[in-house]
């Protein structure tokens, strides 16, 4: 498991970005472009939503339990 380059959340594959940041605004190109420009040129990383963070924490806890047992 690797970590997303934008938000440091775990990724399930060897990708550099999590799915949230790979396809965040598929229907709104301008919003996605602004997010990427903020990251690349200004070093600004948008915060993950609380719902997403909770879901990822649950996933990581589940994976930890499997790895430990």
Secondary structure, DSSP 8 states (H G I E B T S, - for coil): -EE-TTT--EESSS-SS-HHHHSTTTT-HHHHHHHHHIIIII-------HHHHHHHHHHHHHHHHHHH-
